[in-house]
Amino acid sequence: MTTEDYKPYNFMEGDKIAGIAADQVFELMKRADVPYKAEMMQWSRALGLAEKDANTCVFSAAHTAERDKRFAWVEPLFVDRTLLIRKAGSPIAPANVDEAKSYSVGTQAKDYTEDLLKNAGFQKIDPANNLEQTLKKLDAGRVDLVAVSGSYFDSLKKAGAPVEEAFVLNEMTQSMACNLGTDTATLDKMRAALKSMIDDGTQAAIIAKYQ
């Protein structure tokens, strides 16, 4: 299992990985009785390892059309919005996608938001290695907007970050994305375990814990 620091989905809580996605993944692996190890790393590496190495999964990954056939999916962990956010007090307020395209938009390299922006026809995309760098660009005025998940935006607001919602791009399913060489029987057990968590209310309880 590979993941990144992307609160509230996955983040370090003391010496363990926790979050909306992480708690679900670890519970479903326990229920499926599948041994695993999990490591947090930069997103581009986390995604790349899952695509390259058999029996490797990355979480939480947005299930986009561009990624669909590149991975085997265990889902849904969560359904989230994708937002364009602005620096607090900024007058930038696009009324539609075409207006939003006139602005420079920061994003995290290899994140689903980068693909989403490209596929939507955005030309002024400014990727950085991580979201911390991207938010520094926003604060310094080097980009006009930043593309993030709605949950990440909520975590920024709770932390007192000077950002505001500017535009809703879409809704996206967050999932586990597994290498295509992952054992089919193992994937079936993982999917069945996740379904049992949805059916018995465990998933809803985990999501509520972080909201």
C-alpha positions as CSV (number, residue, x, y, z in Angstrom):
1,M,0.0,0.0,0.0
2,T,1.3,3.4,-0.9
3,T,-0.2,6.7,0.0
4,E,0.5,10.4,0.5
5,D,0.0,13.1,3.1
6,Y,-3.4,14.5,2.0
7,K,-5.6,15.4,4.9
8,P,-8.3,14.3,5.7
9,Y,-7.9,11.2,3.5
10,N,-4.5,10.1,4.7
11,F,-2.1,11.7,7.1
12,M,0.3,10.9,10.0
13,E,-1.3,10.8,13.4
14,G,1.6,10.2,15.8
15,D,3.5,7.3,14.3
16,K,0.6,5.8,12.3
17,I,-1.3,6.6,9.1
18,A,-4.9,7.7,9.7
19,G,-7.7,9.4,7.8
20,I,-11.0,8.8,6.0
21,A,-9.3,6.6,3.4
22,A,-6.6,5.1,5.5
23,D,-8.9,3.9,8.3
24,Q,-11.2,2.2,5.7
25,V,-8.3,0.6,3.9
26,F,-6.7,-0.9,7.0
27,E,-10.1,-2.1,8.2
28,L,-11.0,-3.7,4.9
29,M,-7.6,-5.4,4.7
30,K,-8.1,-6.8,8.2
31,R,-11.6,-8.1,7.2
32,A,-10.2,-9.6,4.0
33,D,-7.4,-11.3,6.0
34,V,-4.8,-10.0,3.5
35,P,-1.4,-9.2,4.9
36,Y,0.1,-5.8,3.8
37,K,2.4,-3.0,4.6
38,A,1.7,0.7,4.1
39,E,4.1,3.6,3.3
40,M,3.6,7.3,3.0
41,M,5.5,9.1,0.2
42,Q,5.3,11.8,-2.4
43,W,2.2,11.3,-4.5
44,S,3.9,10.9,-7.9
45,R,6.0,8.0,-6.5
46,A,3.0,6.5,-4.7
47,L,0.9,6.4,-7.9
48,G,3.9,5.3,-10.0
49,L,4.7,2.3,-7.8
50,A,1.1,1.1,-7.9
51,E,1.0,1.3,-11.6
52,K,4.4,-0.5,-12.0
53,D,4.5,-3.1,-9.3
54,A,2.2,-6.1,-9.0
55,N,0.2,-6.5,-5.7
56,T,0.6,-2.8,-5.0
57,C,-2.3,-0.4,-4.4
58,V,-2.3,3.3,-3.9
59,F,-4.9,5.2,-1.8
60,S,-6.8,7.4,-2.0
61,A,-6.9,7.8,-5.8
62,A,-9.6,9.6,-7.8
63,H,-11.2,7.2,-10.3
64,T,-10.9,9.3,-13.4
65,A,-11.6,8.3,-17.0
66,E,-7.9,8.8,-17.8
67,R,-6.9,6.4,-15.0
68,D,-9.7,3.9,-15.4
69,K,-8.0,1.2,-17.5
70,R,-4.6,1.7,-15.8
71,F,-5.6,0.1,-12.5
72,A,-7.9,-2.4,-10.8
73,W,-10.3,-0.5,-8.5
74,V,-11.5,-1.1,-4.9
75,E,-14.3,1.5,-4.3
76,P,-15.9,3.7,-3.3
77,L,-14.0,5.0,-0.3
78,F,-15.6,8.4,-0.5
79,V,-17.3,10.7,-3.0
80,D,-15.8,14.2,-3.0
81,R,-16.1,17.5,-4.9
82,T,-13.2,19.0,-6.8
83,L,-12.9,22.8,-6.2
84,L,-11.0,25.7,-7.5
85,I,-10.0,27.8,-4.4
86,R,-8.7,31.4,-4.2
87,K,-6.7,33.4,-1.7
88,A,-9.0,34.9,0.9
89,G,-10.2,38.3,-0.2
90,S,-9.4,37.7,-3.9
91,P,-12.0,39.1,-6.3
92,I,-11.6,36.1,-8.6
93,A,-15.0,34.4,-9.0
94,P,-15.4,32.5,-12.3
95,A,-19.0,31.9,-13.2
96,N,-18.3,28.9,-15.4
97,V,-15.5,26.7,-16.7
98,D,-14.7,29.0,-19.6
99,E,-14.1,31.9,-17.3
100,A,-12.0,29.7,-15.0
101,K,-9.8,28.8,-17.9
102,S,-8.6,32.4,-18.2
103,Y,-6.8,32.1,-14.8
104,S,-3.6,30.4,-13.8
105,V,-4.3,27.3,-11.8
106,G,-1.9,25.6,-9.4
107,T,-2.1,21.9,-8.7
108,Q,0.0,19.0,-7.5
109,A,2.0,17.1,-10.2
110,K,0.5,13.7,-11.1
111,D,-2.6,14.4,-9.0
112,Y,-6.0,13.7,-10.5
113,T,-6.6,17.4,-10.6
114,E,-3.8,17.9,-13.1
115,D,-5.4,15.4,-15.5
116,L,-8.8,16.9,-14.8
117,L,-7.6,20.4,-15.7
118,K,-5.9,19.2,-18.9
119,N,-8.9,17.3,-20.1
120,A,-11.1,20.3,-19.4
121,G,-9.0,22.4,-21.7
122,F,-7.2,24.6,-19.1
123,Q,-4.0,26.0,-20.6
124,K,-2.5,27.9,-17.6
125,I,-1.7,24.9,-15.3
126,D,1.1,25.3,-12.8
127,P,2.0,22.0,-11.1
128,A,4.2,21.7,-8.1
129,N,5.7,18.7,-6.2
130,N,3.1,19.0,-3.4
131,L,0.2,21.0,-2.3
132,E,2.1,22.9,0.3
133,Q,4.2,24.4,-2.5
134,T,1.1,25.1,-4.6
135,L,-0.6,26.9,-1.7
136,K,2.6,29.1,-1.2
137,K,2.3,30.1,-4.8
138,L,-1.4,31.1,-4.3
139,D,-0.5,33.1,-1.2
140,A,2.3,34.9,-3.1
141,G,0.1,35.6,-6.1
142,R,2.0,33.4,-8.5
143,V,-1.2,31.5,-9.3
144,D,-4.8,32.7,-9.3
145,L,-6.5,29.5,-8.2
146,V,-5.6,26.1,-6.9
147,A,-7.5,22.8,-7.7
148,V,-8.1,20.6,-4.6
149,S,-10.6,18.1,-3.3
150,G,-13.5,19.5,-1.2
151,S,-12.4,17.5,1.8
152,Y,-8.9,18.9,1.6
153,F,-10.3,22.4,1.3
154,D,-12.4,21.7,4.5
155,S,-9.3,20.7,6.3
156,L,-7.5,23.9,5.2
157,K,-10.4,26.0,6.5
158,K,-10.4,24.1,9.9
159,A,-6.7,24.9,10.2
160,G,-7.4,28.6,9.5
161,A,-5.8,28.8,6.1
162,P,-6.6,32.1,4.3
163,V,-8.4,30.5,1.3
164,E,-12.0,30.5,-0.1
165,E,-14.0,28.4,-2.5
166,A,-14.2,30.0,-5.9
167,F,-15.7,27.3,-8.2
168,V,-16.9,23.7,-8.2
169,L,-15.3,21.7,-11.0
170,N,-17.0,18.3,-10.5
171,E,-17.6,15.4,-8.1
172,M,-15.1,12.5,-7.9
173,T,-15.1,9.0,-6.5
174,Q,-12.0,8.3,-4.2
175,S,-10.8,4.7,-4.3
176,M,-8.0,2.2,-3.9
177,A,-6.1,1.9,-7.3
178,C,-4.4,-1.4,-7.6
179,N,-1.8,-2.7,-10.1
180,L,-3.4,-4.7,-12.9
181,G,-1.1,-7.6,-11.9
182,T,-2.7,-7.9,-8.5
183,D,-4.2,-11.3,-7.7
184,T,-7.8,-11.4,-8.8
185,A,-8.9,-13.5,-5.8
186,T,-7.3,-11.0,-3.4
187,L,-9.0,-8.1,-5.1
188,D,-12.4,-9.9,-4.8
189,K,-11.8,-10.4,-1.1
190,M,-10.9,-6.7,-0.7
191,R,-14.0,-5.5,-2.6
192,A,-16.2,-7.9,-0.5
193,A,-14.7,-6.5,2.7
194,L,-15.4,-2.9,1.6
195,K,-19.0,-3.8,0.8
196,S,-19.4,-5.3,4.2
197,M,-18.1,-2.0,5.7
198,I,-20.6,0.0,3.7
199,D,-23.5,-2.4,4.5
200,D,-22.9,-2.4,8.3
201,G,-22.3,1.3,8.6
202,T,-18.6,1.2,9.3
203,Q,-17.7,3.4,6.3
204,A,-20.2,6.0,7.3
205,A,-18.9,6.1,10.9
206,I,-15.3,6.6,9.6
207,I,-16.3,9.4,7.3
208,A,-18.3,11.1,10.1
209,K,-15.3,10.9,12.4
210,Y,-13.3,13.2,10.2
211,Q,-16.0,15.7,9.3
